[in-house]
Amino acid sequence: MHCSKLILILIFFLTGCFQNETVQKKDYIFGTIVEVTIYGETEDTAAHAIELVFNEFNRLHRYLHPWKKSIVQDINKSIKNQEIYTTQDQEIFSIINHNIELELKTHGYFNPAIGKLIQAWGFHAEQFSTDRPNSNLINNLQRNLPHMSEINIHGGYISSKNKNIQLDLGGYAKGYALDQAKKILSENNINNALINIGGNILALGLHGDRNWVVGIQNPRKPNSIASIILKPGWSIGTSGDYQKYFIVDNQRYSHLIDPNTGYPANNSQSATILLPPAESSGTLSDVYSKPLFIAPEKLKHSLAKELGIDFYMIVMADGKISISSSMLNLIKWHEKIDKKNISVH
């Protein structure tokens, strides 16, 4: 009997140690590095859950791809040819309706209908252009700017009278994938995990006896400018001009196009937002960083307030930092920042 108790105790301790291991997988999906880390599960349990998440990421990558074979490409072709796209796919109806709503909420700074502009700037390719597009082409596309609200969804039909609409859900897909991953992990009883899709990050539970800690990228150096604690269920998203861009005549042109000008936004280097747990918070952490990056400096704070973003940090084009007081209280700087270069809101 004493022997049985001893074996049970040994098994308990061995299992306990085994479950404190961290299981992690990285891959390249959505045009960026994707990483899922699970803490406190057996290797088999964690590996199975991670496989399910990566299967979903790959599905969404194919499903929403802006220029390769996908449902988005099929819809774009139908709109261009003034045809009605017929489908019983409820997921795409939900996604398009959500994007219609988000364009309105962000006053058009987030506009997934401007795929033609993004394509004209050379960002619908694995290798980006090294030339500026023809200014007449850009000005013409901007003058005839399409909007998500011009897409009609009735029953199983998608259509639009505006042939200039070309959906590009690249600013939505990574955040949507975060929320999908959260559902999958929760359904598989994974309580502690960190999901990172190219800097769009969502935390589940804890990393052992402490919260998950993530870095905020320095947009001009290969290191983090600061770190921040991610409480359970919180998500963080960054839009920056340092991931997808090209330089001509010392001018940086990023993939973050300002719909109001037709040109890449250039008043910021990066915009980072932190959101508490809520429905679609992963999606919003991806989407809402775009308007804060693109909007003129004088409108950034009021736009953040209107969108309910209490935690944000924007590195302006000149390197100065605009930050909310709530965010300032949470972050830990990794380098010395001159207080004269910080504007607190």
C-alpha positions as a Markdown table, in Angstrom:
| # | Residue | x | y | z |
|---|---|---|---|---|
| 1 | Met | 0.0 | 0.0 | 0.0 |
| 2 | His | 2.8 | 2.4 | 0.9 |
| 3 | Cys | 4.5 | 1.4 | -2.4 |
| 4 | Ser | 1.3 | 2.3 | -4.4 |
| 5 | Lys | 1.1 | 5.7 | -2.7 |
| 6 | Leu | 4.7 | 6.4 | -3.6 |
| 7 | Ile | 4.1 | 5.5 | -7.3 |
| 8 | Leu | 1.1 | 7.8 | -7.4 |
| 9 | Ile | 3.1 | 10.6 | -5.9 |
| 10 | Leu | 5.9 | 10.1 | -8.4 |
| 11 | Ile | 3.5 | 10.1 | -11.3 |
| 12 | Phe | 1.9 | 13.3 | -10.0 |
| 13 | Phe | 5.2 | 15.1 | -9.8 |
| 14 | Leu | 6.4 | 13.8 | -13.2 |
| 15 | Thr | 3.1 | 14.8 | -14.8 |
| 16 | Gly | 3.2 | 18.2 | -13.1 |
| 17 | Cys | 6.7 | 18.9 | -14.4 |
| 18 | Phe | 5.8 | 17.7 | -17.9 |
| 19 | Gln | 2.8 | 19.9 | -18.0 |
| 20 | Asn | 4.8 | 23.0 | -17.2 |
| 21 | Glu | 6.6 | 22.7 | -20.5 |
| 22 | Thr | 5.9 | 25.3 | -23.1 |
| 23 | Val | 5.0 | 23.9 | -26.6 |
| 24 | Gln | 5.4 | 26.3 | -29.5 |
| 25 | Lys | 5.1 | 26.3 | -33.3 |
| 26 | Lys | 6.1 | 29.0 | -35.8 |
| 27 | Asp | 5.2 | 29.2 | -39.5 |
| 28 | Tyr | 4.9 | 31.8 | -42.3 |
| 29 | Ile | 1.2 | 32.5 | -43.1 |
| 30 | Phe | -0.7 | 35.7 | -44.0 |
| 31 | Gly | 2.6 | 37.1 | -45.4 |
| 32 | Thr | 4.1 | 37.2 | -41.9 |
| 33 | Ile | 5.6 | 35.1 | -39.0 |
| 34 | Val | 2.8 | 33.3 | -37.1 |
| 35 | Glu | 3.5 | 31.8 | -33.7 |
| 36 | Val | 1.4 | 29.9 | -31.2 |
| 37 | Thr | 2.7 | 29.1 | -27.7 |
| 38 | Ile | 0.8 | 26.8 | -25.2 |
| 39 | Tyr | 1.8 | 26.5 | -21.6 |
| 40 | Gly | 0.9 | 23.9 | -19.0 |
| 41 | Glu | -0.4 | 21.0 | -21.2 |
| 42 | Thr | 1.1 | 17.7 | -22.2 |
| 43 | Glu | 3.0 | 17.8 | -25.4 |
| 44 | Asp | 0.4 | 15.7 | -27.3 |
| 45 | Thr | -2.5 | 17.9 | -26.1 |
| 46 | Ala | -0.7 | 21.1 | -27.0 |
| 47 | Ala | 0.5 | 19.8 | -30.3 |
| 48 | His | -3.0 | 18.7 | -31.3 |
| 49 | Ala | -4.5 | 22.1 | -30.4 |
| 50 | Ile | -1.7 | 23.9 | -32.3 |
| 51 | Glu | -2.3 | 21.8 | -35.4 |
| 52 | Leu | -6.0 | 22.7 | -35.3 |
| 53 | Val | -5.1 | 26.4 | -35.1 |
| 54 | Phe | -2.6 | 26.3 | -37.9 |
| 55 | Asn | -5.0 | 24.4 | -40.1 |
| 56 | Glu | -7.5 | 27.2 | -39.5 |
| 57 | Phe | -4.8 | 29.9 | -40.3 |
| 58 | Asn | -4.0 | 28.2 | -43.6 |
| 59 | Arg | -7.7 | 27.9 | -44.4 |
| 60 | Leu | -8.2 | 31.6 | -43.8 |
| 61 | His | -5.1 | 32.5 | -45.7 |
| 62 | Arg | -6.5 | 30.7 | -48.8 |
| 63 | Tyr | -10.1 | 31.8 | -48.2 |
| 64 | Leu | -9.4 | 35.5 | -47.9 |
| 65 | His | -6.3 | 35.9 | -50.2 |
| 66 | Pro | -6.6 | 39.3 | -52.0 |
| 67 | Trp | -5.0 | 38.3 | -55.3 |
| 68 | Lys | -4.7 | 34.5 | -55.5 |
| 69 | Lys | -7.5 | 32.0 | -56.0 |
| 70 | Ser | -10.0 | 32.7 | -53.1 |
| 71 | Ile | -13.6 | 33.6 | -52.4 |
| 72 | Val | -12.4 | 37.2 | -52.3 |
| 73 | Gln | -10.9 | 37.0 | -55.8 |
| 74 | Asp | -14.1 | 35.4 | -57.1 |
| 75 | Ile | -16.3 | 38.2 | -55.6 |
| 76 | Asn | -13.9 | 40.8 | -57.0 |
| 77 | Lys | -14.2 | 39.3 | -60.5 |
| 78 | Ser | -18.0 | 39.2 | -60.3 |
| 79 | Ile | -18.1 | 42.9 | -59.2 |
| 80 | Lys | -15.7 | 43.9 | -62.0 |
| 81 | Asn | -17.8 | 42.1 | -64.6 |
| 82 | Gln | -21.0 | 43.5 | -63.1 |
| 83 | Glu | -22.2 | 40.0 | -62.3 |
| 84 | Ile | -24.0 | 38.7 | -59.2 |
| 85 | Tyr | -22.0 | 36.4 | -57.0 |
| 86 | Thr | -24.0 | 33.5 | -55.6 |
| 87 | Thr | -23.1 | 31.6 | -52.5 |
| 88 | Gln | -24.5 | 30.0 | -49.4 |
| 89 | Asp | -21.3 | 30.7 | -47.5 |
| 90 | Gln | -22.6 | 32.5 | -44.4 |
| 91 | Glu | -19.1 | 33.2 | -43.1 |
| 92 | Ile | -18.3 | 35.6 | -46.0 |
| 93 | Phe | -21.6 | 37.4 | -45.6 |
| 94 | Ser | -20.7 | 38.0 | -41.9 |
| 95 | Ile | -17.2 | 39.2 | -42.8 |
| 96 | Ile | -18.3 | 41.6 | -45.4 |
| 97 | Asn | -21.1 | 43.0 | -43.2 |
| 98 | His | -18.6 | 43.5 | -40.4 |
| 99 | Asn | -16.2 | 45.3 | -42.8 |
| 100 | Ile | -19.1 | 47.6 | -44.0 |
| 101 | Glu | -19.7 | 48.5 | -40.3 |
| 102 | Leu | -16.0 | 49.0 | -39.6 |
| 103 | Glu | -15.5 | 51.4 | -42.5 |
| 104 | Leu | -18.4 | 53.6 | -41.2 |
| 105 | Lys | -17.1 | 53.4 | -37.6 |
| 106 | Thr | -13.6 | 54.5 | -38.6 |
| 107 | His | -14.8 | 57.3 | -40.9 |
| 108 | Gly | -13.3 | 55.6 | -43.9 |
| 109 | Tyr | -9.7 | 55.4 | -42.7 |
| 110 | Phe | -10.2 | 51.6 | -42.7 |
| 111 | Asn | -11.6 | 50.8 | -46.2 |
| 112 | Pro | -11.2 | 47.2 | -47.5 |
| 113 | Ala | -12.8 | 48.2 | -50.8 |
| 114 | Ile | -9.6 | 50.0 | -52.1 |
| 115 | Gly | -7.8 | 46.9 | -53.3 |
| 116 | Lys | -7.2 | 48.5 | -56.7 |
| 117 | Leu | -5.2 | 51.3 | -55.0 |
| 118 | Ile | -3.2 | 48.7 | -53.0 |
| 119 | Gln | -2.6 | 46.8 | -56.2 |
| 120 | Ala | -1.5 | 49.9 | -58.0 |
| 121 | Trp | 1.1 | 50.6 | -55.4 |
| 122 | Gly | 2.5 | 47.1 | -56.0 |
| 123 | Phe | 1.5 | 45.4 | -52.8 |
| 124 | His | -0.4 | 42.6 | -54.5 |
| 125 | Ala | 2.8 | 40.6 | -55.0 |
| 126 | Glu | 5.3 | 38.6 | -53.1 |
| 127 | Gln | 8.1 | 41.0 | -54.1 |
| 128 | Phe | 7.1 | 44.7 | -53.8 |
| 129 | Ser | 7.7 | 47.2 | -56.5 |
| 130 | Thr | 10.7 | 49.6 | -56.5 |
| 131 | Asp | 8.9 | 52.2 | -58.5 |
| 132 | Arg | 6.2 | 54.7 | -57.7 |
| 133 | Pro | 3.0 | 54.1 | -59.7 |
| 134 | Asn | 1.7 | 56.6 | -62.3 |
| 135 | Ser | 0.3 | 59.6 | -60.4 |
| 136 | Asn | -2.6 | 59.9 | -62.9 |
| 137 | Leu | -3.6 | 56.3 | -62.1 |
| 138 | Ile | -3.5 | 56.9 | -58.4 |
| 139 | Asn | -5.4 | 60.2 | -58.6 |
| 140 | Asn | -8.1 | 58.6 | -60.8 |
| 141 | Leu | -8.5 | 55.7 | -58.4 |
| 142 | Gln | -8.8 | 58.1 | -55.5 |
| 143 | Arg | -11.3 | 60.4 | -57.2 |
| 144 | Asn | -13.5 | 57.3 | -57.8 |
| 145 | Leu | -12.9 | 55.9 | -54.4 |
| 146 | Pro | -15.2 | 52.9 | -53.7 |
| 147 | His | -16.8 | 52.2 | -50.3 |
| 148 | Met | -17.8 | 49.0 | -48.5 |
| 149 | Ser | -21.4 | 50.3 | -48.2 |
| 150 | Glu | -21.7 | 50.0 | -52.0 |
| 151 | Ile | -21.7 | 46.2 | -51.7 |
| 152 | Asn | -25.1 | 44.7 | -51.6 |
| 153 | Ile | -25.9 | 41.4 | -49.8 |
| 154 | His | -29.4 | 39.9 | -50.3 |
| 155 | Gly | -30.1 | 36.3 | -49.5 |
| 156 | Gly | -27.3 | 34.3 | -51.2 |
| 157 | Tyr | -26.2 | 37.1 | -53.5 |
| 158 | Ile | -23.4 | 39.6 | -53.4 |
| 159 | Ser | -23.3 | 42.4 | -56.0 |
| 160 | Ser | -22.3 | 46.1 | -56.5 |
| 161 | Lys | -22.9 | 48.7 | -59.2 |
| 162 | Asn | -19.5 | 50.1 | -58.5 |
| 163 | Lys | -16.9 | 48.4 | -60.7 |
| 164 | Asn | -14.1 | 50.1 | -58.8 |
| 165 | Ile | -14.6 | 47.9 | -55.7 |
| 166 | Gln | -11.9 | 45.4 | -55.2 |
| 167 | Leu | -11.9 | 43.8 | -51.8 |
| 168 | Asp | -8.6 | 43.5 | -49.9 |
| 169 | Leu | -9.2 | 42.1 | -46.4 |
| 170 | Gly | -5.5 | 42.0 | -45.4 |
| 171 | Gly | -6.1 | 44.6 | -42.7 |
| 172 | Tyr | -8.8 | 42.4 | -41.2 |
| 173 | Ala | -7.8 | 38.7 | -41.7 |
| 174 | Lys | -5.0 | 38.5 | -39.1 |
| 175 | Gly | -7.3 | 39.9 | -36.4 |
| 176 | Tyr | -10.1 | 37.6 | -37.5 |
| 177 | Ala | -7.7 | 34.7 | -37.3 |
| 178 | Leu | -6.8 | 35.6 | -33.7 |
| 179 | Asp | -10.5 | 35.4 | -32.7 |
| 180 | Gln | -10.9 | 32.0 | -34.5 |
| 181 | Ala | -7.8 | 30.7 | -32.8 |
| 182 | Lys | -9.1 | 31.8 | -29.4 |
| 183 | Lys | -12.3 | 29.8 | -30.1 |
| 184 | Ile | -10.4 | 26.7 | -31.1 |
| 185 | Leu | -8.1 | 26.7 | -28.1 |
| 186 | Ser | -11.1 | 27.3 | -25.7 |
| 187 | Glu | -13.1 | 24.5 | -27.3 |
| 188 | Asn | -10.1 | 22.2 | -26.7 |
| 189 | Asn | -9.7 | 23.2 | -23.1 |
| 190 | Ile | -6.5 | 25.1 | -23.6 |
| 191 | Asn | -6.4 | 27.7 | -20.8 |
| 192 | Asn | -2.9 | 29.3 | -21.2 |
| 193 | Ala | -1.6 | 30.3 | -24.6 |
| 194 | Leu | -0.2 | 33.2 | -26.7 |
| 195 | Ile | -1.2 | 33.7 | -30.3 |
| 196 | Asn | 1.0 | 36.0 | -32.4 |
| 197 | Ile | 0.3 | 36.8 | -36.0 |
| 198 | Gly | 2.9 | 39.3 | -37.2 |
| 199 | Gly | 2.6 | 41.5 | -34.1 |
| 200 | Asn | -1.1 | 41.0 | -33.7 |
| 201 | Ile | -1.2 | 39.1 | -30.4 |
| 202 | Leu | -3.9 | 37.7 | -28.1 |
| 203 | Ala | -3.2 | 36.2 | -24.7 |
| 204 | Leu | -5.2 | 33.4 | -23.0 |
| 205 | Gly | -4.7 | 32.7 | -19.3 |
| 206 | Leu | -1.2 | 32.9 | -17.8 |
| 207 | His | 2.4 | 31.9 | -18.5 |
| 208 | Gly | 2.9 | 29.9 | -15.4 |
| 209 | Asp | 2.3 | 32.1 | -12.3 |
| 210 | Arg | 2.6 | 35.3 | -14.3 |
| 211 | Asn | 0.9 | 37.2 | -17.1 |
| 212 | Trp | 2.2 | 37.0 | -20.7 |
| 213 | Val | 4.7 | 39.8 | -21.6 |
| 214 | Val | 5.1 | 41.0 | -25.2 |
| 215 | Gly | 7.4 | 43.5 | -26.8 |
| 216 | Ile | 6.4 | 46.5 | -28.9 |
| 217 | Gln | 8.6 | 46.7 | -32.0 |
| 218 | Asn | 10.9 | 49.7 | -32.5 |
| 219 | Pro | 9.9 | 50.8 | -36.1 |
| 220 | Arg | 13.4 | 51.8 | -37.0 |
| 221 | Lys | 15.5 | 49.3 | -35.1 |
| 222 | Pro | 15.5 | 45.5 | -35.0 |
| 223 | Asn | 14.5 | 45.4 | -31.3 |
| 224 | Ser | 11.6 | 46.3 | -29.1 |
| 225 | Ile | 11.1 | 49.9 | -27.9 |
| 226 | Ala | 9.1 | 48.7 | -24.9 |
| 227 | Ser | 7.3 | 45.7 | -23.4 |
| 228 | Ile | 3.8 | 45.4 | -22.0 |
| 229 | Ile | 1.9 | 42.9 | -19.8 |
| 230 | Leu | -1.0 | 41.1 | -21.6 |
| 231 | Lys | -3.6 | 40.1 | -19.1 |
| 232 | Pro | -5.8 | 37.1 | -19.8 |
| 233 | Gly | -8.0 | 37.7 | -22.9 |
| 234 | Trp | -6.3 | 41.0 | -23.8 |
| 235 | Ser | -5.0 | 41.6 | -27.3 |
| 236 | Ile | -2.5 | 44.0 | -28.9 |
| 237 | Gly | -2.2 | 45.1 | -32.5 |
| 238 | Thr | 0.4 | 47.2 | -34.3 |
| 239 | Ser | 0.3 | 48.8 | -37.7 |
| 240 | Gly | 3.7 | 50.0 | -39.0 |
| 241 | Asp | 5.5 | 51.2 | -42.1 |
| 242 | Tyr | 8.4 | 48.8 | -41.5 |
| 243 | Gln | 7.0 | 45.4 | -42.6 |
| 244 | Lys | 5.7 | 46.0 | -46.2 |
| 245 | Tyr | 7.3 | 48.9 | -47.9 |
| 246 | Phe | 9.7 | 50.1 | -50.6 |
| 247 | Ile | 11.9 | 53.2 | -50.7 |
| 248 | Val | 12.4 | 55.5 | -53.7 |
| 249 | Asp | 14.5 | 58.6 | -53.6 |
| 250 | Asn | 14.8 | 58.2 | -49.8 |
| 251 | Gln | 11.0 | 58.3 | -49.4 |
| 252 | Arg | 9.4 | 55.3 | -47.7 |
| 253 | Tyr | 6.1 | 54.0 | -49.2 |
| 254 | Ser | 4.3 | 51.4 | -47.1 |
| 255 | His | 1.2 | 49.3 | -47.7 |
| 256 | Leu | -0.9 | 51.4 | -45.4 |
| 257 | Ile | -2.8 | 53.6 | -47.9 |
| 258 | Asp | -4.7 | 56.7 | -46.9 |
| 259 | Pro | -8.0 | 56.5 | -48.8 |
| 260 | Asn | -8.3 | 60.3 | -48.6 |
| 261 | Thr | -5.2 | 60.8 | -50.7 |
| 262 | Gly | -4.6 | 57.5 | -52.5 |
| 263 | Tyr | -1.0 | 57.6 | -51.2 |
| 264 | Pro | 0.7 | 55.6 | -48.4 |
| 265 | Ala | 0.2 | 57.4 | -45.1 |
| 266 | Asn | 3.4 | 59.0 | -43.9 |
| 267 | Asn | 2.7 | 60.9 | -40.7 |
| 268 | Ser | 3.4 | 57.8 | -38.4 |
| 269 | Gln | 6.0 | 55.1 | -38.1 |
| 270 | Ser | 3.8 | 52.8 | -36.1 |
| 271 | Ala | 0.5 | 52.7 | -34.1 |
| 272 | Thr | 0.0 | 50.2 | -31.3 |
| 273 | Ile | -3.3 | 49.6 | -29.5 |
| 274 | Leu | -4.3 | 47.4 | -26.6 |
| 275 | Leu | -7.8 | 46.1 | -26.1 |
| 276 | Pro | -9.5 | 44.3 | -23.2 |
| 277 | Pro | -11.4 | 41.0 | -23.7 |
| 278 | Ala | -14.6 | 41.4 | -25.8 |
| 279 | Glu | -16.3 | 39.9 | -28.7 |
| 280 | Ser | -14.2 | 40.3 | -31.8 |
| 281 | Ser | -11.4 | 42.1 | -29.8 |
| 282 | Gly | -8.8 | 40.2 | -31.7 |
| 283 | Thr | -10.2 | 41.5 | -35.0 |
| 284 | Leu | -10.5 | 45.0 | -33.7 |
| 285 | Ser | -6.9 | 45.0 | -32.4 |
| 286 | Asp | -5.9 | 44.5 | -36.0 |
| 287 | Val | -8.4 | 46.8 | -37.6 |
| 288 | Tyr | -8.3 | 49.8 | -35.3 |
| 289 | Ser | -4.6 | 50.3 | -35.4 |
| 290 | Lys | -5.0 | 51.3 | -39.1 |
| 291 | Pro | -7.0 | 54.5 | -38.6 |
| 292 | Leu | -4.8 | 55.6 | -35.7 |
| 293 | Phe | -1.8 | 55.1 | -38.0 |
| 294 | Ile | -3.4 | 56.8 | -41.0 |
| 295 | Ala | -5.4 | 59.7 | -39.6 |
| 296 | Pro | -3.8 | 63.2 | -39.3 |
| 297 | Glu | -2.0 | 63.8 | -36.1 |
| 298 | Lys | -4.5 | 66.3 | -34.8 |
| 299 | Leu | -7.3 | 63.7 | -35.2 |
| 300 | Lys | -5.6 | 60.6 | -33.8 |
| 301 | His | -6.6 | 61.2 | -30.1 |
| 302 | Ser | -10.2 | 62.1 | -30.8 |
| 303 | Leu | -10.5 | 59.1 | -33.2 |
| 304 | Ala | -9.1 | 56.8 | -30.5 |
| 305 | Lys | -11.6 | 58.1 | -28.0 |
| 306 | Glu | -14.5 | 57.7 | -30.4 |
| 307 | Leu | -13.5 | 54.1 | -31.1 |
| 308 | Gly | -13.2 | 53.3 | -27.4 |
| 309 | Ile | -9.4 | 52.8 | -27.5 |
| 310 | Asp | -8.1 | 53.7 | -24.1 |
| 311 | Phe | -4.6 | 52.2 | -24.6 |
| 312 | Tyr | -2.6 | 53.3 | -27.5 |
| 313 | Met | 1.0 | 54.4 | -28.5 |
| 314 | Ile | 1.9 | 56.1 | -31.8 |
| 315 | Val | 5.4 | 56.7 | -33.0 |
| 316 | Met | 5.2 | 59.7 | -35.2 |
| 317 | Ala | 7.1 | 60.2 | -38.5 |
| 318 | Asp | 9.7 | 62.4 | -36.6 |
| 319 | Gly | 10.2 | 59.7 | -33.9 |
| 320 | Lys | 8.2 | 61.5 | -31.2 |
| 321 | Ile | 5.7 | 59.5 | -29.3 |
| 322 | Ser | 2.0 | 60.2 | -28.8 |
| 323 | Ile | 0.6 | 58.0 | -26.0 |
| 324 | Ser | -2.5 | 57.7 | -23.9 |
| 325 | Ser | -2.0 | 58.0 | -20.1 |
| 326 | Ser | -3.5 | 54.6 | -19.6 |
| 327 | Met | -0.9 | 53.0 | -22.0 |
| 328 | Leu | 1.9 | 55.0 | -20.4 |
| 329 | Asn | 1.1 | 53.5 | -17.0 |
| 330 | Leu | 1.3 | 49.9 | -18.4 |
| 331 | Ile | 4.4 | 49.9 | -20.6 |
| 332 | Lys | 8.0 | 49.3 | -19.6 |
| 333 | Trp | 10.5 | 51.2 | -21.8 |
| 334 | His | 13.5 | 49.3 | -23.1 |
| 335 | Glu | 15.4 | 52.4 | -24.1 |
| 336 | Lys | 15.7 | 55.8 | -22.6 |
| 337 | Ile | 13.0 | 58.2 | -23.9 |
| 338 | Asp | 13.4 | 61.9 | -23.6 |
| 339 | Lys | 10.3 | 63.2 | -21.9 |
| 340 | Lys | 10.2 | 66.2 | -24.3 |
| 341 | Asn | 9.5 | 63.6 | -27.1 |
| 342 | Ile | 6.5 | 62.2 | -25.4 |
| 343 | Ser | 3.0 | 63.7 | -25.8 |
| 344 | Val | 0.5 | 62.2 | -23.2 |
| 345 | His | -3.2 | 62.2 | -23.8 |
